[in-house]
Amino acid sequence: MRALAPARADGLGATAGRPRTPPATAALVIGLLVTLAALGPARGVIAFGLAGASISTLGMLARRRIGGYTGDVLGAFEQIGEIVMLLTAAGQ
């Protein structure tokens, strides 16, 4: 949400606003720390990296196809990230 622009000015994604850098950075750090605590250092870094790569790929696709994010795209980001984290955690 911080890296993309809204695809439409009147959509729900646009009305959610755009997070400022300090809160976005804090959320990123908290997410990383929770991932590392839950999965351990090695698996946590792998899960976080794979989730980031998956979400970045989806973001590039959304930018190319519709010009940014919508509320549905933001929901897809969350779902993809969660699925990748769960698959990484399950692969022991």
C-alpha positions as CSV (number, residue, x, y, z in Angstrom):
1,M,0.0,0.0,0.0
2,R,2.9,2.3,0.7
3,A,4.7,1.4,-2.6
4,L,1.7,1.5,-5.0
5,A,-0.8,4.2,-5.9
6,P,-4.6,3.5,-5.8
7,A,-5.9,2.3,-9.1
8,R,-9.1,4.4,-8.8
9,A,-9.6,7.7,-7.0
10,D,-13.1,6.7,-5.9
11,G,-12.5,3.1,-4.8
12,L,-12.4,1.7,-1.3
13,G,-8.6,1.2,-1.5
14,A,-8.1,4.9,-2.2
15,T,-10.4,5.9,0.7
16,A,-8.3,3.8,3.1
17,G,-5.5,6.4,2.6
18,R,-1.8,5.9,2.3
19,P,0.3,5.1,5.4
20,R,3.1,7.4,6.4
21,T,6.6,6.0,6.4
22,P,7.1,5.7,10.3
23,P,4.0,3.6,11.0
24,A,4.6,1.5,7.9
25,T,8.2,0.8,9.0
26,A,7.0,0.0,12.5
27,A,4.5,-2.5,11.1
28,L,7.2,-4.1,9.0
29,V,9.6,-4.5,12.0
30,I,6.8,-5.9,14.2
31,G,5.8,-8.4,11.6
32,L,9.4,-9.5,11.1
33,L,9.9,-9.9,14.9
34,V,6.7,-11.9,15.3
35,T,7.7,-14.1,12.3
36,L,11.2,-14.7,13.7
37,A,9.8,-15.5,17.2
38,A,7.1,-17.9,15.9
39,L,9.2,-19.7,13.3
40,G,12.8,-19.3,14.5
41,P,15.5,-17.3,12.8
42,A,16.2,-19.4,9.7
43,R,12.6,-20.4,8.8
44,G,11.4,-16.9,9.8
45,V,13.7,-15.2,7.4
46,I,12.8,-17.6,4.6
47,A,9.0,-17.1,5.3
48,F,9.3,-13.3,5.5
49,G,11.4,-13.2,2.3
50,L,9.1,-15.5,0.3
51,A,6.0,-13.6,1.5
52,G,7.7,-10.3,0.5
53,A,8.6,-11.6,-2.9
54,S,5.1,-12.9,-3.5
55,I,3.5,-9.7,-2.5
56,S,5.9,-7.7,-4.5
57,T,5.2,-9.8,-7.6
58,L,1.5,-9.3,-7.1
59,G,2.0,-5.6,-6.7
60,M,3.9,-5.4,-10.0
61,L,1.1,-7.3,-11.7
62,A,-1.5,-5.0,-10.2
63,R,0.4,-1.9,-11.3
64,R,0.8,-3.3,-14.9
65,R,-2.8,-4.6,-15.2
66,I,-4.9,-2.0,-13.4
67,G,-2.5,0.8,-12.5
68,G,-2.2,0.2,-8.8
69,Y,-4.2,-1.3,-5.9
70,T,-7.9,-1.6,-5.0
71,G,-9.5,-2.9,-1.9
72,D,-9.6,-6.4,-3.4
73,V,-5.9,-6.2,-4.3
74,L,-5.0,-5.2,-0.7
75,G,-7.0,-8.2,0.5
76,A,-5.2,-10.5,-2.0
77,F,-1.9,-9.1,-0.6
78,E,-2.9,-10.2,2.9
79,Q,-4.1,-13.6,1.8
80,I,-1.0,-14.4,-0.3
81,G,1.3,-13.3,2.5
82,E,-0.6,-15.4,5.0
83,I,-0.6,-18.5,2.8
84,V,3.1,-18.3,2.1
85,M,3.8,-17.9,5.8
86,L,1.6,-20.9,6.7
87,L,3.1,-23.1,3.9
88,T,6.6,-22.2,5.1
89,A,5.7,-23.0,8.7
90,A,4.2,-26.3,7.7
91,G,7.2,-27.4,5.7
92,Q,9.2,-28.9,8.5
